[in-house]
C-alpha cells in the first residue's frame, strides 16, 4: 500500500488520492446524466480548431471532466487530434457521435471524410455526422452535401449516418431527409429571439412541425442550449440564470418526451468570441477552465420543471375568441406591435398581421413567415417594420386564425379578401396618422 505521508511519494500519492475522492464525489452527484454533450476541446486562449492540434493528454483531461455527466460524446471534426476522441470516449464507456467538419474547402473535406471512414472501420463510431450547419452557412450545395453523406454511408457497416442542420433546412429539403439515416437537428430559441420563459413552448412547436415534415424518420436533437453571456436578441437575454433555467427546462422537456439529444456545449470556447457576437464564447456547461457553472449541477441531481411547453390551456377560459392590441407603435417608430388574445388555446391558433402602406396591404413580418405564434399567456408580438418604408404604414389589420388556416399573401393589393375575414376567429383594424 502506498503511504501518502511517505516523503518520497507524498506529492504524487496525494494527487492520486485527491483525484479519487473528487471522482467519488462527482459520481455521487450525477444521478441523472445527459443523453449527450457536444464536445469541442479548444478552450485555451490561443487555441483554434483551424490550427491547434489537441494532445491526447489534454483530451483525456477534458473527457475526464465531462464523461461522468453524459452517456454520449459528440465531436465536430476528426482531424488535429480529434480523431482520438472516439477511442478515448469508448474506453470510458461512452457512445460516440463523431463528426467530419465540412466546409467550402474541398481538399480539407476529403481529409475529414477519410478520417471518419477510418474510425468507422475501427468500429469506434456509434453515429457518423457529416458536417454541421454546412447548408446554413452556404458552404456547399445540397447535392454536394448529400454526396458526402452517401460516401460515408458506403463504409458505415450499419452505423447511422447523418448531418447536423437547423430545423428549417430539414423541413424545406426532403432530399436531405431521405439521405440521412436519422434527422440530426439544431433548434435554438435564443437565436430566434424568444423569451427564456417561453423558449421550450416555442421549441416544442418547432419540434412538432419537424416531426410532421419528416414522417417516421427518427429525430435526434443535435444542438440546443442558451448562452450565459452576450448580446440580447429580441426577447432572448443571455445571463447565467437564464442559461441555468433553460438547461433545467430543456432536460425536463426531453425526459418527458423521451427525446434523444446532445446539449450545446461542454465548455466555453474563447476562440469563438467576436465583438459582434460575444455570446459565441459562452455556451458551455463548464467554463473555459473546466469549472461547472453555478447552478448547473442541479440538472444532474434531478431538479426538474413541470410542463410549461404544451400551451394547451385556454386563455381566460370559455368565451368568444377575442383579440386586442395592447401597444400600437406610432408612425415613424420601429417598435413591435403587441397584442393579446382571450378564450382560445394558444398552441392551436396563430396571429396574421398586415400593414397598409403605399396604397396596398403587406404581410408582416415577412411574406414567407406570415403568421405569429401566440405565447402560453395569450401575448404575441410582431415586427411590422421589416422594410424601411414600413414606418409610414397608415393602417394595421390583425387576424386571430386557427393554425391550419393559411393567410392570403399580400404584396400591395388594395383589399384583403373578404373570405379571410370570415375564416378568422376574430380580427381588428386600426388607423395611424
C-alpha positions in Angstrom: 0.0 0.0 0.0 1.2 3.5 -0.9 1.8 5.7 2.2 0.7 9.2 1.3 2.7 10.5 4.2 6.0 9.0 2.9 8.2 11.9 1.9 9.4 10.3 -1.3 5.9 9.5 -2.7 3.8 12.1 -0.8 3.0 14.5 -3.7 2.0 12.1 -6.4 0.2 9.9 -3.9 -1.7 12.9 -2.5 -2.7 14.0 -6.0 -3.9 10.5 -6.8 -5.8 10.4 -3.5 -7.5 13.8 -4.2 -8.5 12.7 -7.7 -10.1 9.5 -6.4 -12.0 11.5 -3.8 -13.2 14.0 -6.4 -14.3 11.2 -8.7 -16.3 9.6 -6.0 -17.9 12.9 -5.0 -18.8 13.7 -8.7 -20.3 10.3 -9.2 -22.4 10.7 -6.1 -23.8 14.0 -7.5 -24.5 12.7 -11.0 -27.7 10.7 -10.6 -29.1 11.9 -13.9 -26.5 12.1 -16.7 -27.4 13.8 -20.0 -28.1 11.8 -23.1 -25.3 13.6 -24.9 -22.9 16.6 -24.9 -21.3 18.4 -27.8 -17.6 18.3 -27.1 -15.0 20.7 -28.5 -11.7 20.9 -26.6 -10.4 24.2 -27.9 -10.7 26.2 -24.6 -7.2 27.8 -24.4 -6.9 31.5 -25.1 -4.7 30.8 -28.2 -6.3 27.6 -29.3 -8.4 27.4 -32.5 -9.7 24.4 -34.4 -8.1 25.7 -37.7 -4.6 25.3 -36.4 -4.4 23.8 -32.9 -3.5 20.1 -32.6 -5.0 18.8 -29.3 -2.8 16.4 -27.4 -4.1 13.1 -26.1 -3.2 14.2 -22.6 -5.5 17.3 -23.0 -8.2 15.2 -24.4 -8.0 12.8 -21.5 -8.2 15.6 -19.1 -11.3 17.2 -20.7 -13.0 13.9 -21.3 -12.4 13.1 -17.6 -14.3 16.3 -16.7 -17.4 15.7 -18.8 -17.9 11.9 -19.1 -19.4 11.5 -15.7 -22.2 13.8 -16.8 -23.2 12.2 -20.1 -23.8 9.0 -21.9 -22.7 10.2 -25.4 -19.9 12.4 -26.6 -20.2 14.3 -30.0 -17.4 15.9 -31.9 -17.5 18.4 -34.8 -14.3 17.1 -36.6 -11.9 14.3 -36.8 -8.6 15.9 -37.5 -5.9 17.8 -35.4 -6.2 15.3 -32.6 -10.0 15.0 -32.6 -9.6 11.6 -34.3 -8.6 10.2 -30.9 -11.8 11.2 -29.2 -13.8 8.2 -30.3 -11.5 5.6 -28.9 -10.8 7.6 -25.7 -14.5 8.1 -25.0 -15.3 4.5 -25.8 -12.7 3.5 -23.3 -14.6 5.5 -20.7 -17.8 3.6 -21.5 -19.4 6.3 -23.6 -21.1 6.1 -27.0 -19.8 8.4 -29.7 -21.2 10.7 -32.4 -18.2 11.6 -34.5 -18.3 14.5 -36.9 -16.4 15.3 -40.1 -16.1 19.0 -40.4 -17.4 20.0 -43.9 -16.7 23.5 -45.3 -16.1 25.1 -48.7 -12.6 23.7 -48.7 -13.0 20.5 -50.8 -9.5 19.2 -50.0 -10.0 19.6 -46.3 -13.4 18.0 -46.7 -11.8 14.9 -48.3 -9.3 14.6 -45.4 -12.1 14.8 -42.8 -14.2 12.2 -44.7 -11.4 9.8 -44.9 -10.6 10.2 -41.2 -14.2 9.5 -40.4 -14.3 6.4 -42.6 -11.1 5.1 -40.9 -12.8 5.5 -37.5 -15.9 3.7 -38.8 -13.7 0.9 -40.0 -12.2 0.6 -36.5 -15.7 0.2 -35.0 -15.5 3.1 -32.6 -18.3 5.3 -34.0 -21.9 4.9 -33.0 -23.2 7.8 -35.1 -21.4 9.4 -38.0 -22.1 13.1 -38.6 -21.1 14.6 -42.0 -20.9 18.3 -41.5 -22.5 20.8 -39.1 -24.8 23.6 -40.5 -23.0 23.3 -43.8 -26.1 24.4 -45.7 -26.9 27.1 -43.3 -23.5 28.7 -43.9 -23.9 28.2 -47.7 -20.6 26.3 -47.9 -21.9 23.6 -50.2 -25.0 22.8 -52.3 -27.5 20.3 -51.0 -26.3 17.9 -53.7 -22.7 18.2 -52.6 -23.5 17.5 -49.0 -25.7 14.5 -49.9 -22.8 13.1 -52.0 -20.5 13.3 -48.9 -23.2 11.6 -46.8 -23.5 8.8 -49.3 -19.8 8.4 -49.5 -19.6 7.8 -45.7 -22.7 5.6 -45.8 -20.9 3.2 -48.2 -18.4 2.5 -45.4 -20.7 2.7 -42.3 -21.4 -1.0 -41.8 -24.8 -0.4 -40.2 -23.8 2.7 -38.2 -26.3 5.5 -38.9 -25.0 8.5 -40.9 -26.5 12.0 -40.9 -25.6 15.7 -40.9 -26.3 18.5 -38.4 -28.7 21.2 -39.7 -31.3 23.7 -38.5 -34.9 22.5 -38.5 -35.9 24.8 -41.4 -33.4 23.1 -43.7 -34.9 19.7 -43.0 -38.5 20.9 -43.4 -37.7 22.5 -46.7 -35.3 19.8 -48.1 -37.0 16.4 -48.4 -34.0 15.0 -50.3 -31.7 15.8 -47.4 -34.1 14.0 -45.0 -34.2 11.0 -47.3 -30.3 10.9 -47.5 -29.9 10.9 -43.7 -30.5 7.8 -41.6 -31.7 10.0 -38.7 -32.6 13.7 -38.6 -30.0 15.4 -36.6 -31.4 18.8 -35.9 -30.4 22.1 -34.3 -33.1 24.2 -32.6 -32.2 27.4 -30.8 -35.0 29.6 -29.3 -32.2 32.0 -28.3 -31.2 32.8 -31.9 -34.9 33.4 -32.8 -35.3 36.0 -30.0 -37.6 34.0 -27.8 -38.1 34.9 -24.1 -36.5 32.2 -22.0 -39.8 31.7 -20.1 -41.4 30.7 -23.4 -38.4 29.0 -25.0 -39.5 25.4 -24.6 -43.0 26.2 -25.7 -41.5 27.6 -28.9 -39.1 24.7 -29.1 -41.9 22.1 -28.7 -43.9 23.7 -31.5 -41.0 23.7 -33.9 -40.1 20.1 -32.9 -43.7 19.1 -33.7 -43.6 20.8 -37.1 -40.4 18.9 -37.9 -42.0 15.6 -36.9 -44.8 16.2 -39.3 -42.4 17.1 -42.1 -40.1 14.1 -41.7 -42.7 11.5 -41.1 -41.5 8.3 -39.4 -37.8 9.1 -39.6 -36.1 9.3 -36.2 -35.2 12.7 -34.9 -32.2 13.4 -32.6 -31.6 16.9 -31.3 -28.0 17.7 -32.3 -27.7 21.1 -30.7 -29.7 23.0 -28.2 -28.6 25.5 -25.5 -28.6 29.0 -24.1 -25.5 31.3 -23.6 -24.7 32.7 -20.2 -23.3 36.0 -21.5 -23.5 38.0 -24.7 -26.0 40.1 -26.8 -29.7 40.2 -26.2 -31.6 39.1 -29.3 -35.2 40.2 -29.4 -36.6 38.9 -26.1 -33.8 36.4 -25.5 -31.4 37.6 -22.8 -28.2 35.6 -22.2 -27.4 35.5 -18.5 -26.1 32.8 -16.2 -29.6 32.5 -14.5 -31.3 32.2 -17.9 -28.8 29.6 -19.1 -29.5 27.6 -15.9 -33.2 28.0 -16.3 -33.2 26.9 -19.9 -30.9 23.9 -19.1 -33.3 22.6 -16.5 -36.3 23.4 -18.7 -34.9 21.6 -21.7 -33.9 18.4 -19.9 -37.3 18.3 -18.2 -38.9 18.5 -21.7 -36.6 15.9 -23.2 -37.2 13.4 -20.4 -41.0 14.0 -20.7 -40.9 13.4 -24.4 -38.3 10.6 -24.4 -36.2 12.7 -26.8 -32.5 11.9 -27.6 -30.3 15.0 -27.6 -26.8 16.5 -27.5 -26.6 19.6 -25.3 -24.5 22.5 -26.6 -22.0 22.5 -25.3 -19.4 21.1 -22.9 -17.1 24.1 -22.4 -17.0 27.8 -23.1 -14.7 28.4 -26.1 -12.8 31.7 -26.2 -11.8 31.3 -29.9 -15.4 31.9 -30.9 -15.6 35.4 -29.3 -16.1 38.4 -31.6 -17.2 41.9 -30.8 -20.4 41.4 -32.9 -21.2 38.1 -31.2 -19.6 37.7 -27.8 -22.2 35.1 -26.8 -20.5 32.6 -29.1 -17.8 32.1 -26.4 -20.3 31.3 -23.6 -22.4 28.3 -24.3 -20.7 25.8 -22.0 -22.0 23.8 -19.1 -18.4 24.2 -17.9 -16.4 27.4 -18.2 -13.2 27.5 -20.2 -11.2 26.4 -17.1 -13.4 23.3 -16.7 -15.4 24.5 -13.7 -19.1 23.8 -13.9 -21.2 26.9 -14.0 -23.1 27.9 -10.9 -26.5 26.1 -10.5 -26.0 23.7 -13.5 -25.3 20.7 -11.2 -29.0 20.8 -10.2 -29.8 19.1 -13.5 -27.6 16.2 -12.7 -29.1 15.9 -9.2 -32.6 15.6 -10.7 -34.1 19.1 -10.4 -36.8 19.4 -13.0 -39.7 21.7 -14.1 -43.3 20.9 -14.8 -44.9 21.2 -18.2 -44.6 24.8 -19.4 -44.3 23.9 -23.1 -47.7 22.5 -24.1 -49.7 25.7 -24.4 -53.0 23.9 -24.4 -54.8 25.8 -21.6 -57.5 28.1 -22.9 -56.7 31.7 -22.2 -59.2 33.2 -19.7 -61.4 30.2 -20.0 -64.5 29.7 -22.2 -65.9 32.6 -24.3 -66.0 34.2 -27.7 -62.4 34.4 -29.1 -61.1 37.9 -28.8 -58.0 39.9 -29.9 -56.8 43.2 -28.6 -53.8 45.4 -29.4 -52.0 46.4 -26.2 -49.4 48.5 -27.9 -49.6 50.2 -31.3 -46.3 51.8 -32.4 -46.8 55.4 -33.7 -45.9 56.3 -37.3 -42.2 56.6 -37.6 -41.5 54.0 -34.9 -39.6 50.7 -35.4 -41.1 49.2 -32.3 -43.1 45.9 -32.3 -46.8 45.7 -32.5 -48.1 43.9 -29.3 -51.4 42.2 -28.5 -53.2 39.6 -26.5 -55.9 37.0 -27.2 -58.6 35.5 -25.0 -60.8 32.4 -25.0 -58.6 30.3 -27.3 -55.9 27.7 -26.9 -52.7 29.4 -27.9 -51.0 26.4 -29.4 -53.9 25.7 -31.7 -54.0 29.2 -33.2 -51.9 31.9 -34.8 -51.9 35.7 -35.5 -51.7 37.1 -39.0 -50.7 40.8 -39.4 -51.0 43.1 -42.3 -49.9 46.7 -42.8 -51.3 49.2 -45.3 -48.5 51.1 -47.0 -48.1 52.7 -50.4 -51.7 52.1 -51.4 -51.8 48.3 -50.5 -51.6 45.6 -47.9 -48.5 43.6 -47.0 -47.9 40.6 -44.8 -45.8 41.0 -41.7 -43.2 40.2 -40.6 -42.4 38.6 -43.9 -44.1 37.0 -46.9 -42.5 33.6 -46.1 -43.5 33.9 -42.4 -47.0 35.3 -42.5 -48.1 34.1 -39.0 -47.1 34.8 -35.4 -47.0 32.4 -32.5 -49.2 33.1 -29.5 -47.4 32.6 -26.2 -49.0 30.5 -23.4 -50.3 33.6 -21.6 -52.0 34.8 -24.7 -49.5 37.6 -25.6 -48.0 38.0 -29.1 -45.6 40.4 -30.7 -44.9 41.3 -34.4 -42.2 43.2 -36.1 -44.1 45.4 -38.5 -41.1 47.3 -39.8 -39.1 44.8 -42.0 -38.6 47.3 -44.8 -37.5 51.0 -44.2 -40.8 52.4 -45.6 -42.9 50.3 -43.2 -42.7 53.0 -40.6 -45.1 55.0 -42.7 -47.9 52.4 -42.7 -51.2 54.1 -42.1 -53.3 51.1 -41.2 -52.8 47.8 -39.4 -55.1 44.7 -39.6 -54.7 41.7 -37.3 -56.4 38.4 -37.5 -56.8 35.5 -35.0 -56.9 32.3 -37.0 -56.7 28.5 -36.5 -53.1 27.3 -37.2 -54.4 25.3 -40.2 -55.6 28.4 -42.0 -53.1 29.9 -44.5 -53.4 33.7 -44.6 -53.5 35.2 -48.0 -50.1 36.5 -49.2 -50.4 40.2 -49.9 -47.9 42.3 -51.8 -49.6 45.7 -52.2 -53.1 44.6 -53.1 -55.8 47.2 -52.2 -58.0 44.9 -50.2 -57.7 41.8 -48.0 -60.1 39.1 -49.3 -63.4 39.0 -47.5 -63.2 35.2 -47.2 -60.2 35.7 -44.8 -62.3 37.9 -42.5 -65.0 35.2 -42.5 -62.5 32.4 -41.7 -60.8 34.2 -38.8 -61.9 33.7 -35.2 -61.5 37.5 -34.5 -60.0 40.5 -36.2 -59.2 44.1 -35.6 -58.1 47.0 -37.8 -56.7 50.3 -36.7 -55.5 53.5 -38.4 -52.4 55.6 -37.7 -51.9 59.2 -38.6 
